[in-house]
Amino acid sequence: DGSSPSCTLSKYCGGTWKGIQNKLDYIAGMGFDAIWISPIVKNTEGSYHGYHLTDLDLLNSHYGSETDLKNMISAAHNKGIWVMLDVVANHVGPVGEDFSKITYFNLAEHYHDTCQITDWNNQNMVENCRLADLPDLKQENSYVADKLKSWVKDIVTKYDFDGIRIDTIPEVPKWFWKEFASSANTFQLGEVFNGNVNYVADYQNYVDSVFNYPLYYAIENSFCNSMRNIENYWWNTRSKFPQPKYLGVFVENHDNPRFLNRCNNQKKFKNANIFSIMWEGIPVFYYGGEQWFKGGADPNNREAMWGHYDTGSDMYKALKVANKVRKDQKIWNHAVVQRYADDVFYAFTRGDNVLVCVTRGEACTRSITYHNWSDGTNLCNAFDTSDCVTVSGGAANINMGTDPKIY
């Protein structure tokens, strides 16, 4: 929104709802049709990320006014872009024991007793103690539960949000999420920050969907090490989720160092992202990846976008192509079928019209014989329409460079 390109990442850097509205075309240009925004409520001063609420009724004035927010959502809807709101129901801002600073939750009885989460394998502790010393709301208190549920219902209705992203899911009892989800009455995508599929999957029985953290770890291990990790995920993990097709699929997010920070190779990153766009689930792309951002741990992975809106970047253009194929072919109507897997190369189809081929960012040649195509079938690469392969002798011989291909 015209703010200075230099700012302190641990403080407010100028992002506003008006600024988002001004960049909707930039987002739509990559083929994305939904955005997930930060929490909107008033926070303890300095909490630029939005996760430290102090008043459920007031908006965070650093982001703009009620009118600004409504205008942004309306503009997004006019462009066919849905808006998902980030919500927090586990904790409030870092006020120690001075609960009088929190509107509505101003009494000690609204919180669990003060203790810190020190053992993430102790579920009782995870649900009843403090994350990063943030006062832990007591959902067993009917006043607290009712207030959170009525708030989410009202906020979704008032601003016409199209979904909610729910923060810190494991830190709150499952029974509450079922009630909260019902009150929200819109799509929910929950954050279960854990790589153990048995732990993560059950939460999908309480909210519509969760981020696919087990796959997140498999993606990084695959594109940085061996593609066998994807194959292993496919055979052993995905079947444990109640609804794999609704899972949020991501390569990076605001809670982890960026992919390029841990695996500094743009071709690997490009392959990983095209994989995630075309895979089973709802792709969630973290802003700035299209400009090759490579920040480390929070807050360094929350870089300012000012001055980084190059619509000609290789990643920006690749996302546009992949998202177009995704929509044109309605790949969500077709199951993933693994067609080839080894340490370097991975291929899968979404129906008979789409073959996705990715590597660890290195050249290789592979012959795919497990497929449904008859000899003479012509396959052409969406990224380069002059790159075509004809099925012959029962084989599609794929010659990979360092870039992903979608035939």
C-alpha positions in Angstrom: 0.0 0.0 0.0 2.9 2.3 -0.7 4.7 1.8 2.7 8.4 1.9 2.9 10.2 -1.2 1.6 12.3 -1.4 4.8 10.7 -2.2 8.1 11.3 -4.2 11.3 9.7 -7.6 10.7 8.8 -8.1 14.4 6.6 -5.0 14.2 3.9 -3.6 12.0 5.2 -3.2 8.5 2.2 -1.5 6.9 0.0 -4.2 5.6 -3.7 -3.2 5.4 -7.0 -4.5 4.1 -6.9 -1.6 1.6 -3.4 -2.8 0.5 -4.8 -6.3 -0.1 -7.7 -4.9 -2.1 -5.1 -3.0 -4.3 -3.3 -6.3 -5.0 -6.2 -8.6 -5.8 -5.4 -8.6 -9.5 -1.8 -9.6 -8.6 -3.2 -12.6 -6.7 -5.8 -13.5 -9.3 -3.1 -13.3 -11.9 -1.5 -16.5 -10.5 -4.9 -18.3 -10.7 -5.7 -18.2 -7.0 -9.3 -17.7 -6.1 -9.2 -17.5 -2.3 -7.1 -15.6 0.3 -6.5 -16.3 3.9 -6.0 -13.2 5.9 -4.6 -12.6 9.4 -6.9 -12.4 12.5 -8.7 -9.1 12.4 -9.5 -8.3 16.1 -7.7 -5.8 18.4 -4.4 -7.2 19.8 -1.9 -6.3 22.5 0.1 -3.4 21.0 3.0 -4.6 18.9 1.4 -8.0 18.1 1.5 -7.4 14.3 0.6 -11.1 13.5 -2.8 -10.8 15.0 -2.7 -13.9 17.4 -2.8 -11.9 20.7 -6.4 -10.8 21.0 -7.5 -8.3 23.7 -11.0 -7.4 22.4 -13.3 -9.5 20.2 -15.5 -6.5 19.4 -12.9 -4.2 18.1 -10.9 -4.5 14.8 -7.1 -4.1 14.7 -6.8 -0.5 13.6 -3.4 -1.1 12.1 -5.1 -3.0 9.3 -7.8 -0.4 8.7 -11.4 0.3 9.4 -14.6 -1.7 9.3 -15.4 -0.1 6.0 -11.9 -1.0 4.6 -12.5 -4.6 5.6 -16.0 -4.7 4.0 -14.7 -3.0 0.9 -11.8 -5.5 0.5 -14.1 -8.5 0.9 -16.6 -7.1 -1.5 -13.9 -6.3 -4.0 -12.6 -9.9 -3.6 -16.0 -11.4 -4.2 -16.5 -9.3 -7.3 -13.3 -10.8 -8.7 -14.4 -14.4 -7.8 -12.0 -14.5 -4.8 -13.2 -16.0 -1.5 -11.8 -14.7 1.8 -10.9 -17.0 4.7 -10.5 -15.5 8.2 -7.9 -16.6 10.7 -9.5 -17.1 14.1 -8.1 -17.9 17.6 -10.1 -19.5 20.3 -7.4 -21.1 22.4 -5.7 -18.1 24.0 -5.5 -14.3 24.4 -2.7 -11.8 24.3 0.3 -11.9 26.7 -1.1 -10.2 29.8 0.3 -12.5 32.4 -2.3 -12.7 35.1 -3.8 -9.2 34.5 -7.0 -10.5 32.9 -8.7 -7.1 33.3 -6.9 -6.1 30.0 -9.0 -8.6 28.1 -12.6 -7.6 27.1 -15.1 -10.3 27.9 -12.6 -12.7 29.3 -11.5 -10.6 32.3 -11.8 -13.0 35.2 -9.4 -15.8 36.3 -12.3 -18.3 36.1 -12.3 -17.7 32.3 -8.8 -19.4 32.1 -7.1 -22.6 33.0 -4.7 -22.5 35.9 -1.3 -21.1 35.0 1.1 -23.7 33.7 3.3 -23.9 30.6 3.2 -26.6 27.9 6.5 -28.4 28.3 5.6 -31.8 27.0 3.9 -32.0 23.7 3.2 -35.7 24.1 1.0 -34.9 27.2 -2.4 -34.1 25.7 -3.8 -32.9 29.0 -1.0 -30.4 29.3 -1.4 -29.3 25.7 -5.1 -28.6 26.2 -4.9 -27.0 29.7 -1.6 -25.1 29.9 -0.2 -22.1 28.2 1.3 -21.9 24.7 4.2 -19.4 24.9 2.8 -18.1 28.2 -0.4 -16.9 26.6 -3.4 -17.2 29.0 -5.3 -20.3 28.1 -9.0 -19.9 27.7 -11.2 -22.4 29.6 -13.7 -23.7 27.1 -15.3 -25.9 29.9 -16.6 -22.6 31.3 -19.9 -22.2 29.5 -19.6 -18.4 29.4 -16.3 -18.7 27.6 -17.5 -21.3 25.1 -20.7 -19.5 24.4 -18.9 -16.2 23.8 -16.4 -17.7 21.4 -19.2 -19.5 19.5 -21.5 -16.4 19.2 -18.5 -14.3 18.2 -17.4 -16.5 15.3 -21.0 -16.8 14.1 -21.5 -13.1 14.1 -18.2 -12.2 12.5 -18.6 -14.6 9.6 -22.1 -13.2 9.0 -21.3 -9.6 9.4 -18.4 -9.5 7.0 -19.5 -12.3 4.7 -16.4 -14.5 5.1 -16.2 -17.7 3.0 -14.3 -19.8 5.5 -12.2 -19.8 8.6 -8.7 -21.0 9.4 -8.6 -22.1 13.0 -5.4 -21.5 15.0 -3.9 -23.9 17.6 -6.4 -26.8 17.2 -4.7 -29.4 19.4 -4.6 -27.0 22.3 -8.4 -27.0 22.7 -10.6 -30.1 23.5 -12.1 -31.7 20.4 -15.7 -31.5 21.6 -15.4 -27.7 21.6 -14.3 -27.6 18.0 -17.3 -29.5 16.8 -19.6 -26.8 18.5 -17.4 -24.0 17.2 -17.5 -25.3 13.7 -21.3 -25.6 13.8 -21.6 -22.0 15.0 -19.3 -20.7 12.3 -21.4 -22.4 9.7 -18.8 -22.0 7.0 -15.8 -24.1 5.9 -13.1 -24.6 8.5 -9.5 -25.4 8.0 -7.7 -26.2 11.2 -4.1 -26.0 12.2 -2.8 -29.2 13.8 1.0 -28.5 13.8 2.1 -32.1 14.0 3.6 -34.6 11.6 2.0 -37.7 13.2 -0.8 -38.7 10.9 -2.6 -40.7 13.6 -2.7 -37.6 15.8 -3.6 -35.1 13.0 -6.3 -37.2 11.1 -8.8 -37.6 14.0 -9.3 -33.8 14.1 -10.9 -34.0 10.7 -13.8 -35.7 12.5 -14.4 -32.4 14.4 -13.7 -29.7 11.8 -14.2 -29.8 8.0 -10.5 -30.0 7.3 -7.0 -29.6 8.6 -3.7 -28.6 7.1 -1.8 -31.7 5.9 1.2 -31.4 8.0 2.3 -35.1 7.5 2.4 -34.4 3.8 4.2 -31.1 4.4 7.1 -33.0 6.0 7.0 -35.6 3.2 7.2 -32.8 0.5 10.3 -31.2 2.0 12.0 -34.6 2.5 11.1 -35.6 -1.1 12.1 -32.6 -3.0 15.3 -32.0 -0.9 16.2 -35.7 -0.5 14.2 -38.7 -1.9 10.9 -38.7 -3.8 10.2 -42.0 -2.1 8.8 -40.0 0.8 5.8 -39.0 -1.3 5.3 -42.6 -2.3 5.5 -43.7 1.3 2.9 -41.0 2.2 0.7 -42.2 -0.6 0.7 -45.9 0.4 0.8 -45.6 4.2 -0.6 -42.2 5.3 -3.3 -40.7 3.2 -5.8 -43.4 3.9 -5.9 -42.5 7.6 -7.6 -39.2 6.9 -11.4 -39.2 6.9 -11.5 -36.8 3.9 -8.1 -36.5 2.1 -9.6 -34.4 -0.7 -10.4 -31.5 1.7 -7.0 -31.3 3.4 -4.9 -28.1 3.1 -1.8 -28.9 1.0 1.2 -26.6 1.5 4.9 -26.3 0.9 5.5 -23.5 3.4 3.7 -21.3 5.8 4.3 -18.5 8.4 5.2 -20.9 11.2 8.2 -22.5 9.6 11.4 -21.3 7.9 10.7 -21.0 4.1 11.5 -23.9 1.8 14.3 -22.0 0.1 15.9 -21.2 3.5 16.3 -24.9 4.2 16.7 -26.2 0.7 18.1 -23.4 -1.4 17.3 -24.5 -4.9 14.7 -22.7 -7.0 14.1 -25.7 -9.3 13.3 -28.0 -6.3 11.0 -25.3 -4.9 9.2 -25.0 -8.3 8.7 -28.7 -8.6 7.4 -28.9 -5.0 4.8 -26.2 -5.6 3.5 -27.6 -8.8 3.2 -30.9 -7.1 1.2 -29.3 -4.3 -1.1 -27.4 -6.7 -1.9 -30.6 -8.6 -2.1 -33.1 -5.7 -5.1 -34.2 -3.8 -6.5 -31.5 -1.5 -6.9 -27.8 -1.4 -3.6 -26.1 -2.3 -2.5 -23.3 0.1 0.3 -21.1 -1.2 2.2 -18.9 1.1 2.6 -15.3 -0.2 6.1 -14.3 -1.4 7.0 -17.8 -2.6 6.3 -16.6 -6.1 9.1 -14.1 -5.6 11.5 -16.7 -4.2 11.4 -15.4 -0.6 13.7 -17.4 1.6 13.4 -16.1 5.1 14.3 -18.2 8.1 12.4 -18.7 11.3 9.6 -16.4 12.4 9.6 -13.4 11.9 12.1 -13.6 9.1 9.7 -15.8 7.1 7.1 -13.0 7.2 8.8 -10.7 4.8 7.3 -7.5 3.5 6.0 -7.7 -0.1 6.7 -4.0 -0.9 8.6 -3.8 -4.1 8.3 -7.5 -4.9 5.4 -7.8 -7.4 7.1 -9.2 -10.4 4.4 -10.9 -12.5 7.2 -12.1 -14.8 8.9 -14.3 -12.2 9.2 -17.9 -13.3 7.3 -19.1 -10.3 4.5 -16.6 -10.8 4.0 -17.7 -14.4 4.2 -21.4 -13.4 1.5 -21.1 -10.8 -0.7 -19.4 -13.3 -0.4 -22.4 -15.7 -0.8 -25.1 -13.1 -3.9 -23.4 -11.6 -5.4 -23.0 -15.0 -5.0 -26.7 -15.8 -6.3 -27.6 -12.3 -9.5 -25.6 -13.0 -9.9 -26.4 -16.7 -9.7 -30.1 -16.1 -11.5 -30.0 -12.7 -8.9 -32.3 -11.3 -10.7 -32.4 -7.9 -13.2 -34.7 -9.6 -10.4 -37.3 -10.4 -8.5 -39.4 -7.9 -4.7 -39.3 -7.7 -3.2 -42.4 -9.2 0.5 -42.9 -8.7 2.2 -43.8 -12.1 5.9 -43.9 -11.3 8.1 -43.3 -8.2 11.8 -43.5 -7.4 14.3 -41.4 -5.6 14.5 -38.7 -8.3 11.2 -38.8 -10.2 7.5 -38.9 -9.3 4.5 -39.1 -11.6 0.8 -39.2 -11.0 -2.4 -38.7 -12.9 -5.7 -36.9 -12.2 -8.0 -38.6 -14.6 -6.9 -39.7 -18.1 -6.3 -36.1 -19.2 -3.7 -34.9 -16.7 -0.2 -36.4 -16.0 2.0 -34.6 -13.5 5.7 -35.2 -13.6 8.1 -33.8 -11.0 11.7 -34.3 -9.9 14.1 -33.1 -7.2 15.0 -30.4 -9.7 17.3 -32.6 -11.8 17.2 -33.9 -15.3 16.2 -37.6 -15.9 14.5 -39.8 -18.4 11.8 -42.3 -17.4 9.4 -44.6 -19.2 5.9 -44.7 -17.8 4.1 -48.0 -18.7 1.4 -48.0 -16.0 -1.2 -45.9 -17.6 -4.6 -46.0 -19.5 -3.5 -44.5 -22.8 -3.5 -46.3 -26.1 -0.5 -46.2 -28.5 -0.6 -43.0 -30.6 -2.0 -40.9 -27.7 -0.3 -37.5 -27.7 0.7 -35.8 -24.4 1.7 -32.1 -24.5 3.3 -30.1 -21.7 1.2 -27.2 -20.4 4.3 -25.2 -19.6 5.7 -25.6 -23.1 3.2 -26.8 -25.7 5.9 -27.7 -28.2 7.1 -30.4 -25.7 5.0 -33.4 -26.7 5.3 -37.1 -26.1 3.5 -39.9 -28.1 2.6 -43.1 -26.4 4.3 -45.9 -28.2 4.7 -49.6 -27.5 2.7 -49.1 -24.3 5.2 -46.5 -23.0 5.2 -42.8 -22.5 8.9 -41.9 -22.5 9.3 -38.7 -20.4 12.5 -36.7 -20.8 12.7 -34.4 -17.8 14.8 -31.3 -17.5 15.0 -29.5 -14.1 11.4 -28.1 -14.4 8.1 -29.8 -13.5 5.8 -30.9 -16.4 2.0 -31.2 -16.6 1.0 -33.3 -19.7 
